[in-house]
């Protein structure tokens, strides 16, 4: 499947007359997907919730922005709608019942992965779209960061494990299920926000540069 995706992606780029940089970013996205679904990380997600958080980071913060750069939006998109969809998708799949469905069934697993990746690509394409309003993008990034940080904090400070599939799978790694969940929450709460913070800083820098370049009234 990934080999077919690589070939199809290169074909689409060639039909669009893409510059070499887009081939590089698409190749990087493909490597991120290989890491997510072929490397030992994929198997580790069956045992550790914290590994699944890292797995989602590879999709949301690795593959998705690279795919958005390789296949950018041709016009401005609604970043508010994209941010809302991303937030609802992230929170929805971390609801215990939905998470269990994704863990226990093949259909649920792939629904989780596809929806997270699709929502992330939509968000990054909207943020990177030509003519996008910088202030609107900054507000969207702050909102998304706050929502992800809140989810991470709830998981980190939960008094008991909330994901039954991992209750009996973490001991082999020297962690209790609660410690594994807390680690996953902390990863989501702190390191997971850094790419969004970096994107916000770049947008703010561009905004200030534009303001400085505007002639005084």
Buried (B, 14 or more C-beta within 10 A) or exposed (E): EEEEEBEEBBEBBEEEEBEEEBBEBBBBBBBBBBBBBEEEBBEBBEBBBBBBBBBBBBBBBBBBBBBBBBBBBEEEBBBBEBBBBBBEBBBBBBEEEBBBBBBEEEEBBEBBBEBBBBBBBBBBBBBBBEEBBBEBBBBBBBBBBEBBBBBBBBBBEBEEBBBEBBBEBBEEEEBEBBBBBBBBBBBBBEBBBEBBEEBBEEBBEEBEEEEEEEEEE
